[in-house]
Amino acid sequence: MFAGKTTVLLQRIQAEADAGRRVALVKSDKDTRYGLGCIVSHSGKKMHCAAVASLSDFKSHKPELYAQAEIIGIDEAQFFDDLLSFCQSAADWDGKTLIVAGLDGDFLRQRFGSALDLVPLADSVTKLSSRCEICGRAAAFTFRKTDDRRKEVIGGADIYMPVCRKHYVNGQFAMEAARSVVLESHSPQRDPCSSSPERKLAIG
């Protein structure tokens, strides 16, 4: 995250539109941060888009827009379960040029969605990186600042930060240590004065 992928997507779509190509932009309706009718980059650039639950919905619910578009830009591609099938069909059979922006990994550095499945099918692939918020080195990873373990948590700088390998590993270690402390503090505590079968004394 924070590598400028949405900014690059919007720049490329705008360049195609300026060249006279017919363009369309699509994003997941899960992303409601700036409203459903537009895509906004972290740098503030904004363009109108269609927000849909799936890419097949875009084709079926907005058939005229799909049919007219020569270039289709897809933002936050990791949220679309049908990304691979849609892109392959649109490019191979319908002659569309697709510009896809999304994450290939999540905050645990695990595969996120099917963006990686597009690599063998793509004409070109550009992997962007940000700058580590702690040391300024190249940041290939995203650190989640909250304890929420769900895979999909949409947010910005309030939840995520770009980090280098060193500070990702250190941050994850610190989060796990903190989590252990919290869990331990909330576990039932044995009353040292209570008796157990092993400690009962026979009086009498």
TORPA-4810 file (N, C-alpha, C, O; in nm, 3 decimals):
<nodes>
NODE_1_0.083_-0.120_0.000_0.000_0.000_0.000_0.087_0.125_0.000_0.206_0.120_0.031_M
NODE_2_0.027_0.236_-0.035_0.094_0.367_-0.038_0.208_0.372_-0.140_0.298_0.455_-0.129_F
NODE_3_0.203_0.282_-0.239_0.307_0.281_-0.342_0.266_0.363_-0.463_0.344_0.380_-0.556_A
NODE_4_0.144_0.414_-0.463_0.098_0.497_-0.574_0.030_0.420_-0.685_0.020_0.469_-0.797_G
NODE_5_-0.018_0.298_-0.656_-0.077_0.216_-0.763_-0.204_0.279_-0.821_-0.226_0.275_-0.942_K
NODE_6_-0.288_0.338_-0.734_-0.409_0.403_-0.784_-0.374_0.528_-0.862_-0.438_0.558_-0.964_T
NODE_7_-0.274_0.602_-0.816_-0.230_0.721_-0.888_-0.182_0.685_-1.029_-0.218_0.751_-1.126_T
NODE_8_-0.102_0.579_-1.039_-0.052_0.534_-1.169_-0.167_0.489_-1.257_-0.171_0.520_-1.376_V
NODE_9_-0.261_0.415_-1.199_-0.378_0.370_-1.275_-0.455_0.489_-1.334_-0.487_0.489_-1.452_L
NODE_10_-0.483_0.588_-1.251_-0.558_0.704_-1.298_-0.481_0.783_-1.402_-0.539_0.836_-1.497_L
NODE_11_-0.350_0.792_-1.386_-0.267_0.862_-1.485_-0.273_0.792_-1.619_-0.284_0.856_-1.723_Q
NODE_12_-0.266_0.659_-1.617_-0.268_0.584_-1.742_-0.406_0.591_-1.809_-0.415_0.603_-1.931_R
NODE_13_-0.511_0.583_-1.729_-0.645_0.594_-1.785_-0.667_0.733_-1.844_-0.725_0.746_-1.951_I
NODE_14_-0.620_0.836_-1.775_-0.634_0.972_-1.825_-0.556_0.991_-1.954_-0.604_1.057_-2.047_Q
NODE_15_-0.437_0.932_-1.961_-0.355_0.943_-2.083_-0.425_0.876_-2.201_-0.422_0.928_-2.313_A
NODE_16_-0.488_0.762_-2.176_-0.561_0.694_-2.283_-0.682_0.777_-2.328_-0.710_0.787_-2.447_E
NODE_17_-0.751_0.837_-2.232_-0.866_0.921_-2.266_-0.822_1.044_-2.345_-0.889_1.084_-2.440_A
NODE_18_-0.709_1.103_-2.305_-0.657_1.220_-2.376_-0.617_1.185_-2.520_-0.618_1.270_-2.608_D
NODE_19_-0.582_1.058_-2.541_-0.543_1.013_-2.674_-0.663_0.973_-2.759_-0.648_0.926_-2.872_A
NODE_20_-0.782_0.991_-2.704_-0.903_0.962_-2.780_-0.958_0.823_-2.763_-1.053_0.785_-2.832_G
NODE_21_-0.900_0.744_-2.672_-0.952_0.609_-2.648_-1.073_0.616_-2.556_-1.084_0.705_-2.472_R
NODE_22_-1.164_0.522_-2.571_-1.282_0.514_-2.485_-1.246_0.432_-2.361_-1.205_0.316_-2.372_R
NODE_23_-1.262_0.492_-2.245_-1.216_0.428_-2.121_-1.331_0.407_-2.024_-1.435_0.473_-2.031_V
NODE_24_-1.310_0.312_-1.932_-1.403_0.289_-1.821_-1.321_0.250_-1.699_-1.218_0.184_-1.711_A
NODE_25_-1.368_0.291_-1.583_-1.302_0.258_-1.457_-1.397_0.178_-1.369_-1.517_0.207_-1.362_L
NODE_26_-1.342_0.077_-1.302_-1.422_-0.009_-1.216_-1.352_-0.026_-1.082_-1.229_-0.037_-1.076_V
NODE_27_-1.431_-0.029_-0.975_-1.376_-0.064_-0.844_-1.478_-0.149_-0.769_-1.595_-0.155_-0.808_K
NODE_28_-1.434_-0.214_-0.662_-1.523_-0.296_-0.581_-1.613_-0.207_-0.496_-1.571_-0.103_-0.446_S
NODE_29_-1.738_-0.249_-0.482_-1.829_-0.172_-0.398_-1.800_-0.190_-0.249_-1.867_-0.132_-0.164_D
NODE_30_-1.699_-0.272_-0.218_-1.655_-0.283_-0.078_-1.581_-0.157_-0.034_-1.578_-0.124_0.085_K
NODE_31_-1.523_-0.088_-0.130_-1.445_0.032_-0.099_-1.537_0.154_-0.104_-1.566_0.207_-0.211_D
NODE_32_-1.581_0.197_0.013_-1.674_0.310_0.022_-1.608_0.434_0.083_-1.677_0.527_0.123_T
NODE_33_-1.475_0.435_0.091_-1.406_0.544_0.160_-1.436_0.681_0.101_-1.451_0.778_0.176_R
NODE_34_-1.447_0.692_-0.031_-1.471_0.821_-0.095_-1.602_0.822_-0.172_-1.620_0.900_-0.265_Y
NODE_35_-1.694_0.734_-0.132_-1.818_0.720_-0.207_-1.803_0.615_-0.315_-1.692_0.577_-0.350_G
NODE_36_-1.915_0.570_-0.368_-1.913_0.461_-0.465_-1.892_0.508_-0.609_-1.862_0.427_-0.696_L
NODE_37_-1.907_0.636_-0.634_-1.903_0.683_-0.772_-1.770_0.732_-0.821_-1.761_0.784_-0.932_G
NODE_38_-1.665_0.717_-0.741_-1.535_0.767_-0.787_-1.420_0.690_-0.723_-1.436_0.624_-0.620_C
NODE_39_-1.306_0.700_-0.787_-1.180_0.646_-0.735_-1.093_0.765_-0.699_-1.075_0.856_-0.779_I
NODE_40_-1.039_0.763_-0.578_-0.954_0.873_-0.530_-0.822_0.814_-0.483_-0.819_0.721_-0.403_V
NODE_41_-0.712_0.868_-0.534_-0.580_0.821_-0.493_-0.540_0.891_-0.364_-0.601_0.989_-0.323_S
NODE_42_-0.434_0.837_-0.297_-0.384_0.901_-0.175_-0.331_1.041_-0.204_-0.325_1.125_-0.115_H
NODE_43_-0.294_1.066_-0.328_-0.243_1.198_-0.365_-0.356_1.297_-0.394_-0.331_1.416_-0.414_S
NODE_44_-0.481_1.247_-0.395_-0.596_1.335_-0.414_-0.654_1.336_-0.554_-0.756_1.401_-0.576_G
NODE_45_-0.592_1.266_-0.649_-0.647_1.261_-0.785_-0.777_1.181_-0.783_-0.788_1.081_-0.711_K
NODE_46_-0.875_1.224_-0.862_-1.009_1.167_-0.855_-1.067_1.148_-0.995_-1.054_1.235_-1.081_K
NODE_47_-1.130_1.031_-1.017_-1.199_1.005_-1.143_-1.326_0.925_-1.115_-1.332_0.847_-1.020_M
NODE_48_-1.425_0.945_-1.200_-1.551_0.872_-1.186_-1.532_0.725_-1.224_-1.449_0.691_-1.309_H
NODE_49_-1.612_0.639_-1.160_-1.600_0.495_-1.186_-1.734_0.427_-1.164_-1.830_0.487_-1.116_C
NODE_50_-1.738_0.299_-1.200_-1.851_0.212_-1.167_-1.809_0.126_-1.048_-1.702_0.066_-1.050_A
NODE_51_-1.892_0.119_-0.946_-1.864_0.035_-0.829_-1.954_-0.087_-0.834_-2.076_-0.075_-0.837_A
NODE_52_-1.893_-0.205_-0.834_-1.970_-0.328_-0.852_-1.923_-0.434_-0.753_-1.812_-0.428_-0.701_V
NODE_53_-2.011_-0.532_-0.728_-1.976_-0.642_-0.638_-1.883_-0.742_-0.706_-1.799_-0.803_-0.641_A
NODE_54_-1.899_-0.756_-0.837_-1.814_-0.847_-0.913_-1.793_-0.788_-1.052_-1.870_-0.703_-1.097_S
NODE_55_-1.690_-0.833_-1.119_-1.662_-0.783_-1.253_-1.764_-0.834_-1.354_-1.792_-0.767_-1.455_L
NODE_56_-1.820_-0.950_-1.328_-1.926_-0.998_-1.416_-2.049_-0.908_-1.405_-2.124_-0.891_-1.502_S
NODE_57_-2.070_-0.849_-1.287_-2.180_-0.753_-1.271_-2.157_-0.629_-1.357_-2.251_-0.574_-1.413_D
NODE_58_-2.032_-0.587_-1.368_-2.001_-0.472_-1.451_-2.041_-0.499_-1.596_-2.100_-0.414_-1.662_F
NODE_59_-2.009_-0.617_-1.642_-2.040_-0.652_-1.781_-2.190_-0.668_-1.804_-2.242_-0.629_-1.908_K
NODE_60_-2.260_-0.727_-1.706_-2.403_-0.755_-1.725_-2.492_-0.636_-1.687_-2.596_-0.615_-1.749_S
NODE_61_-2.452_-0.559_-1.586_-2.537_-0.447_-1.540_-2.509_-0.317_-1.615_-2.593_-0.228_-1.619_H
NODE_62_-2.391_-0.307_-1.674_-2.356_-0.187_-1.751_-2.305_-0.229_-1.889_-2.191_-0.200_-1.926_K
NODE_63_-2.391_-0.298_-1.965_-2.347_-0.355_-2.093_-2.301_-0.251_-2.195_-2.208_-0.276_-2.272_P
NODE_64_-2.365_-0.134_-2.196_-2.326_-0.031_-2.293_-2.187_0.024_-2.261_-2.105_0.044_-2.350_E
NODE_65_-2.163_0.049_-2.132_-2.032_0.101_-2.091_-1.923_0.000_-2.122_-1.815_0.035_-2.170_L
NODE_66_-1.952_-0.128_-2.094_-1.854_-0.233_-2.122_-1.829_-0.245_-2.271_-1.713_-0.253_-2.314_Y
NODE_67_-1.935_-0.245_-2.350_-1.921_-0.263_-2.495_-1.844_-0.149_-2.559_-1.765_-0.171_-2.652_A
NODE_68_-1.865_-0.027_-2.512_-1.800_0.089_-2.572_-1.654_0.105_-2.530_-1.574_0.160_-2.605_Q
NODE_69_-1.621_0.057_-2.412_-1.487_0.080_-2.358_-1.380_0.002_-2.434_-1.392_-0.119_-2.454_A
NODE_70_-1.276_0.073_-2.474_-1.159_0.007_-2.532_-1.058_-0.026_-2.423_-0.986_-0.126_-2.430_E
NODE_71_-1.054_0.060_-2.322_-0.961_0.045_-2.210_-1.043_0.036_-2.082_-1.128_0.121_-2.057_I
NODE_72_-1.018_-0.067_-2.002_-1.087_-0.082_-1.874_-0.983_-0.081_-1.762_-0.893_-0.164_-1.759_I
NODE_73_-0.998_0.013_-1.670_-0.911_0.019_-1.553_-0.981_-0.043_-1.434_-1.097_-0.013_-1.407_G
NODE_74_-0.910_-0.129_-1.362_-0.966_-0.196_-1.245_-0.882_-0.159_-1.124_-0.762_-0.184_-1.121_I
NODE_75_-0.945_-0.099_-1.024_-0.874_-0.060_-0.902_-0.907_-0.156_-0.788_-1.016_-0.214_-0.784_D
NODE_76_-0.812_-0.173_-0.695_-0.828_-0.265_-0.581_-0.872_-0.402_-0.630_-0.970_-0.459_-0.582_E
NODE_77_-0.797_-0.454_-0.725_-0.836_-0.578_-0.795_-0.843_-0.698_-0.703_-0.912_-0.796_-0.734_A
NODE_78_-0.773_-0.693_-0.590_-0.771_-0.808_-0.499_-0.909_-0.841_-0.442_-0.929_-0.952_-0.391_Q
NODE_79_-1.003_-0.748_-0.449_-1.135_-0.771_-0.393_-1.230_-0.844_-0.489_-1.341_-0.880_-0.449_F
NODE_80_-1.189_-0.867_-0.612_-1.277_-0.932_-0.710_-1.243_-1.081_-0.722_-1.133_-1.118_-0.765_F
NODE_81_-1.338_-1.166_-0.684_-1.317_-1.311_-0.692_-1.309_-1.360_-0.836_-1.246_-1.461_-0.864_D
NODE_82_-1.374_-1.288_-0.927_-1.376_-1.331_-1.068_-1.276_-1.253_-1.154_-1.294_-1.242_-1.275_D
NODE_83_-1.172_-1.200_-1.091_-1.074_-1.118_-1.162_-1.012_-1.192_-1.279_-1.007_-1.139_-1.391_L
NODE_84_-0.964_-1.313_-1.256_-0.893_-1.388_-1.360_-0.985_-1.419_-1.478_-0.949_-1.392_-1.592_L
NODE_85_-1.102_-1.473_-1.451_-1.192_-1.512_-1.561_-1.238_-1.390_-1.640_-1.249_-1.396_-1.763_S
NODE_86_-1.267_-1.280_-1.570_-1.312_-1.159_-1.639_-1.202_-1.104_-1.729_-1.226_-1.073_-1.846_F
NODE_87_-1.083_-1.090_-1.675_-0.973_-1.030_-1.752_-0.936_-1.115_-1.872_-0.910_-1.063_-1.981_C
NODE_88_-0.934_-1.246_-1.853_-0.898_-1.334_-1.964_-1.002_-1.326_-2.076_-0.967_-1.319_-2.193_Q
NODE_89_-1.129_-1.325_-2.039_-1.236_-1.316_-2.138_-1.236_-1.180_-2.207_-1.249_-1.171_-2.329_S
NODE_90_-1.222_-1.073_-2.128_-1.227_-0.938_-2.184_-1.111_-0.912_-2.279_-1.129_-0.850_-2.384_A
NODE_91_-0.993_-0.961_-2.243_-0.875_-0.937_-2.326_-0.870_-1.030_-2.447_-0.848_-0.985_-2.560_A
NODE_92_-0.891_-1.159_-2.423_-0.874_-1.258_-2.530_-0.989_-1.259_-2.630_-0.967_-1.276_-2.750_D
NODE_93_-1.111_-1.240_-2.581_-1.228_-1.257_-2.668_-1.297_-1.127_-2.706_-1.358_-1.117_-2.813_W
NODE_94_-1.289_-1.027_-2.618_-1.359_-0.901_-2.647_-1.264_-0.789_-2.689_-1.308_-0.678_-2.717_D
NODE_95_-1.135_-0.819_-2.695_-1.038_-0.721_-2.745_-1.014_-0.601_-2.656_-0.968_-0.497_-2.705_G
NODE_96_-1.044_-0.613_-2.527_-1.023_-0.501_-2.436_-0.878_-0.495_-2.388_-0.810_-0.597_-2.376_K
NODE_97_-0.833_-0.374_-2.362_-0.705_-0.354_-2.292_-0.738_-0.328_-2.147_-0.815_-0.238_-2.115_T
NODE_98_-0.678_-0.408_-2.058_-0.708_-0.397_-1.915_-0.586_-0.343_-1.841_-0.475_-0.392_-1.859_L
NODE_99_-0.609_-0.244_-1.759_-0.505_-0.191_-1.671_-0.551_-0.219_-1.529_-0.648_-0.160_-1.481_I
NODE_100_-0.480_-0.308_-1.462_-0.525_-0.360_-1.334_-0.432_-0.313_-1.223_-0.310_-0.328_-1.232_V
NODE_101_-0.490_-0.257_-1.118_-0.412_-0.212_-1.002_-0.464_-0.283_-0.878_-0.585_-0.286_-0.853_A
NODE_102_-0.374_-0.340_-0.800_-0.418_-0.409_-0.679_-0.301_-0.463_-0.600_-0.186_-0.451_-0.641_G
NODE_103_-0.333_-0.521_-0.487_-0.232_-0.580_-0.400_-0.212_-0.727_-0.436_-0.308_-0.797_-0.469_L
NODE_104_-0.088_-0.773_-0.430_-0.063_-0.916_-0.452_-0.048_-0.990_-0.320_-0.056_-1.113_-0.317_D
NODE_105_-0.025_-0.917_-0.210_-0.009_-0.978_-0.079_-0.080_-0.897_0.028_-0.102_-0.777_0.011_G
NODE_106_-0.114_-0.962_0.139_-0.184_-0.892_0.247_-0.087_-0.850_0.356_0.035_-0.856_0.338_D
NODE_107_-0.140_-0.807_0.469_-0.055_-0.757_0.577_0.026_-0.868_0.645_0.119_-0.839_0.720_F
NODE_108_-0.009_-0.993_0.619_0.067_-1.107_0.670_0.163_-1.162_0.564_0.224_-1.267_0.584_L
NODE_109_0.176_-1.091_0.454_0.261_-1.131_0.341_0.213_-1.262_0.279_0.293_-1.342_0.230_R
NODE_110_0.083_-1.282_0.281_0.022_-1.397_0.218_-0.052_-1.352_0.093_-0.092_-1.237_0.081_Q
NODE_111_-0.070_-1.444_0.001_-0.138_-1.416_-0.125_-0.273_-1.348_-0.099_-0.348_-1.389_-0.011_R
NODE_112_-0.301_-1.244_-0.177_-0.425_-1.168_-0.159_-0.500_-1.166_-0.292_-0.458_-1.101_-0.388_F
NODE_113_-0.611_-1.238_-0.297_-0.689_-1.241_-0.420_-0.617_-1.315_-0.532_-0.530_-1.398_-0.506_G
NODE_114_-0.654_-1.284_-0.656_-0.599_-1.357_-0.770_-0.516_-1.269_-0.863_-0.497_-1.303_-0.980_S
NODE_115_-0.466_-1.157_-0.811_-0.384_-1.069_-0.895_-0.262_-1.142_-0.950_-0.222_-1.120_-1.064_A
NODE_116_-0.203_-1.229_-0.869_-0.083_-1.302_-0.913_-0.114_-1.397_-1.029_-0.025_-1.430_-1.107_L
NODE_117_-0.239_-1.441_-1.039_-0.277_-1.531_-1.149_-0.275_-1.461_-1.284_-0.270_-1.526_-1.388_D
NODE_118_-0.278_-1.328_-1.282_-0.277_-1.253_-1.407_-0.137_-1.241_-1.467_-0.123_-1.211_-1.586_L
NODE_119_-0.034_-1.264_-1.386_0.103_-1.240_-1.432_0.136_-1.317_-1.560_0.190_-1.258_-1.653_V
NODE_120_0.105_-1.448_-1.569_0.138_-1.520_-1.693_0.059_-1.473_-1.815_0.099_-1.499_-1.928_P
NODE_121_-0.052_-1.404_-1.792_-0.138_-1.360_-1.902_-0.111_-1.216_-1.945_-0.159_-1.172_-2.049_L
NODE_122_-0.036_-1.144_-1.863_-0.020_-1.000_-1.885_0.085_-0.968_-1.991_0.183_-1.041_-2.006_A
NODE_123_0.063_-0.859_-2.065_0.164_-0.809_-2.158_0.281_-0.749_-2.083_0.396_-0.759_-2.126_D
NODE_124_0.252_-0.685_-1.969_0.358_-0.627_-1.886_0.309_-0.620_-1.742_0.189_-0.614_-1.716_S
NODE_125_0.405_-0.621_-1.650_0.374_-0.615_-1.508_0.465_-0.512_-1.443_0.586_-0.514_-1.465_V
NODE_126_0.409_-0.424_-1.364_0.486_-0.324_-1.291_0.461_-0.342_-1.143_0.347_-0.331_-1.097_T
NODE_127_0.567_-0.368_-1.067_0.553_-0.381_-0.921_0.606_-0.255_-0.857_0.722_-0.219_-0.874_K
NODE_128_0.520_-0.188_-0.783_0.556_-0.062_-0.719_0.592_-0.084_-0.573_0.547_-0.181_-0.511_L
NODE_129_0.671_0.004_-0.518_0.702_0.000_-0.376_0.695_0.141_-0.319_0.706_0.239_-0.392_S
NODE_130_0.678_0.148_-0.189_0.671_0.277_-0.121_0.801_0.301_-0.046_0.904_0.241_-0.078_S
NODE_131_0.796_0.387_0.055_0.910_0.413_0.143_0.871_0.377_0.285_0.762_0.410_0.331_R
NODE_132_0.961_0.309_0.354_0.935_0.269_0.491_0.906_0.393_0.576_0.983_0.489_0.576_C
NODE_133_0.797_0.388_0.647_0.757_0.502_0.728_0.851_0.524_0.846_0.850_0.630_0.908_E
NODE_134_0.931_0.422_0.877_1.020_0.432_0.993_1.160_0.477_0.954_1.218_0.565_1.017_I
NODE_135_1.216_0.414_0.848_1.356_0.442_0.815_1.376_0.506_0.678_1.486_0.554_0.649_C
NODE_136_1.275_0.507_0.593_1.287_0.568_0.462_1.340_0.478_0.353_1.351_0.520_0.238_G
NODE_137_1.374_0.353_0.386_1.419_0.259_0.283_1.299_0.213_0.199_1.183_0.240_0.233_R
NODE_138_1.329_0.144_0.089_1.222_0.090_0.005_1.131_0.000_0.089_1.179_-0.084_0.165_A
NODE_139_1.001_0.018_0.075_0.905_-0.057_0.154_0.824_-0.149_0.063_0.743_-0.102_-0.016_A
NODE_140_0.847_-0.277_0.076_0.775_-0.375_-0.006_0.657_-0.436_0.068_0.578_-0.510_0.009_A
NODE_141_0.643_-0.405_0.196_0.542_-0.471_0.278_0.451_-0.369_0.346_0.483_-0.251_0.357_F
NODE_142_0.336_-0.419_0.393_0.237_-0.336_0.461_0.217_-0.387_0.602_0.191_-0.506_0.623_T
NODE_143_0.230_-0.299_0.699_0.210_-0.335_0.839_0.076_-0.282_0.886_0.044_-0.164_0.868_F
NODE_144_-0.003_-0.370_0.946_-0.132_-0.327_1.000_-0.113_-0.286_1.146_-0.059_-0.361_1.227_R
NODE_145_-0.157_-0.166_1.177_-0.133_-0.109_1.309_-0.236_-0.150_1.414_-0.221_-0.118_1.532_K
NODE_146_-0.339_-0.219_1.372_-0.442_-0.263_1.466_-0.429_-0.413_1.490_-0.352_-0.482_1.423_T
NODE_147_-0.506_-0.463_1.586_-0.501_-0.605_1.620_-0.605_-0.686_1.542_-0.623_-0.805_1.569_D
NODE_148_-0.673_-0.624_1.449_-0.775_-0.691_1.368_-0.707_-0.791_1.275_-0.619_-0.754_1.197_D
NODE_149_-0.746_-0.919_1.283_-0.680_-1.024_1.206_-0.756_-1.060_1.078_-0.713_-1.150_1.006_R
NODE_150_-0.867_-0.994_1.050_-0.940_-1.025_0.927_-0.856_-0.990_0.805_-0.777_-0.896_0.808_R
NODE_151_-0.873_-1.068_0.699_-0.794_-1.045_0.579_-0.830_-0.914_0.513_-0.742_-0.838_0.472_K
NODE_152_-0.959_-0.886_0.502_-1.006_-0.766_0.434_-1.049_-0.661_0.536_-1.156_-0.671_0.596_E
NODE_153_-0.965_-0.561_0.555_-0.999_-0.445_0.637_-0.960_-0.323_0.556_-0.841_-0.293_0.541_V
NODE_154_-1.058_-0.252_0.504_-1.031_-0.139_0.416_-1.000_-0.015_0.499_-1.075_0.020_0.591_I
NODE_155_-0.889_0.050_0.468_-0.850_0.168_0.542_-0.729_0.234_0.480_-0.677_0.189_0.377_G
NODE_156_-0.685_0.341_0.544_-0.570_0.416_0.495_-0.461_0.422_0.599_-0.431_0.322_0.664_G
NODE_157_-0.402_0.540_0.615_-0.290_0.557_0.707_-0.330_0.538_0.852_-0.244_0.521_0.938_A
NODE_158_-0.460_0.541_0.880_-0.504_0.518_1.017_-0.488_0.372_1.058_-0.482_0.341_1.177_D
NODE_159_-0.480_0.283_0.960_-0.472_0.139_0.987_-0.342_0.078_0.937_-0.288_-0.014_0.999_I
NODE_160_-0.290_0.126_0.825_-0.175_0.064_0.761_-0.057_0.161_0.748_-0.074_0.283_0.748_Y
NODE_161_0.062_0.102_0.738_0.180_0.181_0.708_0.277_0.099_0.624_0.289_-0.022_0.646_M
NODE_162_0.346_0.161_0.528_0.445_0.089_0.448_0.573_0.072_0.527_0.619_0.164_0.594_P
NODE_163_0.632_-0.047_0.520_0.755_-0.074_0.594_0.851_-0.160_0.511_0.810_-0.232_0.420_V
NODE_164_0.978_-0.151_0.546_1.080_-0.236_0.485_1.076_-0.373_0.551_0.999_-0.394_0.645_C
NODE_165_1.157_-0.466_0.504_1.157_-0.601_0.559_1.192_-0.601_0.708_1.126_-0.666_0.789_R
NODE_166_1.297_-0.526_0.744_1.342_-0.524_0.884_1.231_-0.477_0.977_1.204_-0.540_1.080_K
NODE_167_1.168_-0.366_0.942_1.068_-0.312_1.033_0.935_-0.385_1.024_0.853_-0.377_1.115_H
NODE_168_0.913_-0.458_0.915_0.795_-0.546_0.910_0.813_-0.658_1.011_0.724_-0.684_1.093_Y
NODE_169_0.927_-0.726_1.004_0.953_-0.839_1.094_0.953_-0.793_1.240_0.892_-0.857_1.325_V
NODE_170_1.021_-0.681_1.268_1.024_-0.629_1.404_0.884_-0.591_1.452_0.849_-0.615_1.568_N
NODE_171_0.806_-0.532_1.364_0.671_-0.491_1.400_0.580_-0.609_1.428_0.502_-0.606_1.524_G
NODE_172_0.589_-0.713_1.346_0.507_-0.832_1.368_0.545_-0.899_1.498_0.459_-0.947_1.572_Q
NODE_173_0.677_-0.903_1.527_0.723_-0.964_1.652_0.668_-0.888_1.771_0.622_-0.948_1.869_F
NODE_174_0.672_-0.754_1.763_0.621_-0.671_1.872_0.471_-0.689_1.890_0.421_-0.694_2.003_A
NODE_175_0.397_-0.700_1.778_0.252_-0.719_1.787_0.218_-0.854_1.851_0.127_-0.862_1.933_M
NODE_176_0.292_-0.959_1.815_0.267_-1.090_1.873_0.299_-1.091_2.022_0.227_-1.151_2.101_E
NODE_177_0.407_-1.022_2.060_0.444_-1.014_2.201_0.336_-0.940_2.280_0.298_-0.982_2.389_A
NODE_178_0.287_-0.830_2.223_0.182_-0.752_2.290_0.054_-0.834_2.301_-0.015_-0.828_2.402_A
NODE_179_0.023_-0.910_2.196_-0.097_-0.992_2.197_-0.089_-1.098_2.306_-0.188_-1.127_2.374_R
NODE_180_0.029_-1.157_2.323_0.048_-1.258_2.426_0.028_-1.200_2.565_-0.032_-1.263_2.652_S
NODE_181_0.078_-1.078_2.585_0.063_-1.012_2.715_-0.084_-0.985_2.744_-0.131_-1.007_2.855_V
NODE_182_-0.156_-0.937_2.642_-0.298_-0.907_2.660_-0.376_-1.034_2.690_-0.460_-1.035_2.780_V
NODE_183_-0.349_-1.141_2.616_-0.420_-1.267_2.638_-0.391_-1.321_2.777_-0.480_-1.372_2.845_L
NODE_184_-0.266_-1.309_2.820_-0.228_-1.358_2.952_-0.298_-1.279_3.062_-0.340_-1.334_3.163_E
NODE_185_-0.309_-1.148_3.041_-0.371_-1.063_3.143_-0.521_-1.088_3.154_-0.581_-1.058_3.257_S
NODE_186_-0.582_-1.143_3.048_-0.725_-1.169_3.050_-0.759_-1.315_3.082_-0.876_-1.351_3.086_H
NODE_187_-0.658_-1.397_3.105_-0.684_-1.536_3.137_-0.722_-1.548_3.284_-0.677_-1.468_3.366_S
NODE_188_-0.806_-1.647_3.320_-0.848_-1.663_3.460_-0.727_-1.683_3.551_-0.637_-1.760_3.519_P
NODE_189_-0.726_-1.613_3.663_-0.615_-1.623_3.757_-0.655_-1.715_3.872_-0.766_-1.708_3.924_Q
NODE_190_-0.562_-1.800_3.912_-0.587_-1.891_4.024_-0.576_-1.814_4.156_-0.481_-1.740_4.178_R
NODE_191_-0.674_-1.834_4.241_-0.669_-1.773_4.374_-0.570_-1.851_4.459_-0.592_-1.969_4.485_D
NODE_192_-0.461_-1.786_4.502_-0.359_-1.859_4.579_-0.413_-1.913_4.711_-0.352_-2.003_4.769_P
NODE_193_-0.526_-1.859_4.761_-0.580_-1.904_4.889_-0.682_-2.016_4.873_-0.724_-2.078_4.971_C
NODE_194_-0.721_-2.041_4.747_-0.821_-2.145_4.726_-0.756_-2.281_4.738_-0.638_-2.297_4.707_S
NODE_195_-0.833_-2.378_4.781_-0.778_-2.512_4.798_-0.808_-2.595_4.676_-0.909_-2.573_4.609_S
NODE_196_-0.724_-2.690_4.647_-0.744_-2.784_4.539_-0.739_-2.922_4.598_-0.695_-2.939_4.712_S
NODE_197_-0.783_-3.023_4.523_-0.780_-3.159_4.578_-0.643_-3.198_4.629_-0.633_-3.272_4.726_P
NODE_198_-0.538_-3.151_4.564_-0.404_-3.190_4.603_-0.360_-3.120_4.730_-0.268_-3.167_4.798_E
NODE_199_-0.425_-3.006_4.766_-0.377_-2.926_4.877_-0.470_-2.934_4.999_-0.442_-2.872_5.102_R
NODE_200_-0.580_-3.009_4.990_-0.671_-3.020_5.103_-0.605_-3.094_5.219_-0.533_-3.192_5.199_K
NODE_201_-0.632_-3.046_5.339_-0.577_-3.110_5.458_-0.690_-3.179_5.534_-0.799_-3.124_5.549_L
NODE_202_-0.663_-3.298_5.582_-0.761_-3.369_5.664_-0.749_-3.321_5.807_-0.644_-3.334_5.869_A
NODE_203_-0.856_-3.266_5.859_-0.854_-3.215_5.996_-0.950_-3.299_6.078_-1.064_-3.323_6.038_I
NODE_204_-0.903_-3.342_6.188_-1.000_-3.412_6.265_-0.951_-3.525_6.337_-1.027_-3.592_6.406_G
</nodes>
